[in-house]
Amino acid sequence: SAFGSGATASGDNTSAFGQSTLASHQYSTAIGYAATTDKTNQIVLGTSSDEVTIKGMGVVDQDLSVGADFNVTSGTSTLSTVDINAGAIDGTAIGATSASTGAFTTLSASGNTTVGGTLGVTGTTTLADLTATGTSTLSTVDINAGAIDGTAIGSNSASTGAFTPLSA
């Protein structure tokens, strides 16, 4: 069926609605000025320069292919390579290809973590089983469990010492 000046519905079971529309592939429908189908089982709304507006909710029961930018202004979207919902990004590497900065309220890592620059910490820090390689300078040290093992005391800057029994 063809409706409109210059509308053509030439394929089997096709429909063309609007001026200069063309539905030439089986089971296809072209709607709007100059809309043209280019494959079977297709519905075309307008041309590539037109804007299609859906007033109300749109439902897609199969995959949705977007050929340009996809802007979501509200709601939740789940894409095949990223899952963003309710403010959470799940199962997605961030900065894996092109690293950038990040600002977080809480940072949690369950595996090994590498810092390639200076790690600055403000506030109380709790570290379990701390291992440091190279030279470490600590402005204040509180060593618990009562033992300092394998450490020369006073080798760079001699001072006094008070000990209980001393053995060599």
JOPEFEN-V359618 format. One record per residue. N is the residue number from 1. RES is the residue in three letters. D_FIRST is the distance of its C-alpha to the first C-alpha in whole Angstrom. Layout:
<<N;RES;D_FIRST> <N;RES;D_FIRST>>
This chain:
<<1;SER;0> <2;ALA;4> <3;PHE;7> <4;GLY;10> <5;SER;13> <6;GLY;12> <7;ALA;9> <8;THR;8> <9;ALA;6> <10;SER;9> <11;GLY;10> <12;ASP;10> <13;ASN;8> <14;THR;6> <15;SER;5> <16;ALA;6> <17;PHE;8> <18;GLY;11> <19;GLN;13> <20;SER;13> <21;THR;11> <22;LEU;11> <23;ALA;9> <24;SER;11> <25;HIS;13> <26;GLN;12> <27;TYR;11> <28;SER;11> <29;THR;9> <30;ALA;11> <31;ILE;12> <32;GLY;14> <33;TYR;16> <34;ALA;16> <35;ALA;15> <36;THR;14> <37;THR;14> <38;ASP;17> <39;LYS;17> <40;THR;16> <41;ASN;15> <42;GLN;15> <43;ILE;14> <44;VAL;15> <45;LEU;16> <46;GLY;17> <47;THR;20> <48;SER;23> <49;SER;25> <50;ASP;23> <51;GLU;24> <52;VAL;23> <53;THR;24> <54;ILE;24> <55;LYS;26> <56;GLY;28> <57;MET;28> <58;GLY;26> <59;VAL;26> <60;VAL;26> <61;ASP;27> <62;GLN;27> <63;ASP;28> <64;LEU;27> <65;SER;28> <66;VAL;29> <67;GLY;29> <68;ALA;31> <69;ASP;34> <70;PHE;33> <71;ASN;35> <72;VAL;36> <73;THR;37> <74;SER;38> <75;GLY;38> <76;THR;39> <77;SER;37> <78;THR;38> <79;LEU;37> <80;SER;38> <81;THR;41> <82;VAL;42> <83;ASP;42> <84;ILE;43> <85;ASN;43> <86;ALA;45> <87;GLY;47> <88;ALA;48> <89;ILE;47> <90;ASP;48> <91;GLY;49> <92;THR;48> <93;ALA;51> <94;ILE;51> <95;GLY;53> <96;ALA;53> <97;THR;51> <98;SER;52> <99;ALA;55> <100;SER;55> <101;THR;57> <102;GLY;57> <103;ALA;58> <104;PHE;59> <105;THR;61> <106;THR;61> <107;LEU;61> <108;SER;61> <109;ALA;62> <110;SER;62> <111;GLY;63> <112;ASN;65> <113;THR;65> <114;THR;66> <115;VAL;66> <116;GLY;67> <117;GLY;68> <118;THR;71> <119;LEU;70> <120;GLY;71> <121;VAL;71> <122;THR;72> <123;GLY;74> <124;THR;75> <125;THR;74> <126;THR;74> <127;LEU;75> <128;ALA;75> <129;ASP;77> <130;LEU;77> <131;THR;78> <132;ALA;79> <133;THR;79> <134;GLY;81> <135;THR;83> <136;SER;82> <137;THR;84> <138;LEU;84> <139;SER;85> <140;THR;86> <141;VAL;87> <142;ASP;87> <143;ILE;88> <144;ASN;88> <145;ALA;90> <146;GLY;93> <147;ALA;93> <148;ILE;92> <149;ASP;92> <150;GLY;93> <151;THR;93> <152;ALA;96> <153;ILE;97> <154;GLY;99> <155;SER;99> <156;ASN;97> <157;SER;99> <158;ALA;102> <159;SER;103> <160;THR;105> <161;GLY;104> <162;ALA;105> <163;PHE;105> <164;THR;106> <165;PRO;107> <166;LEU;106> <167;SER;106> <168;ALA;106>>
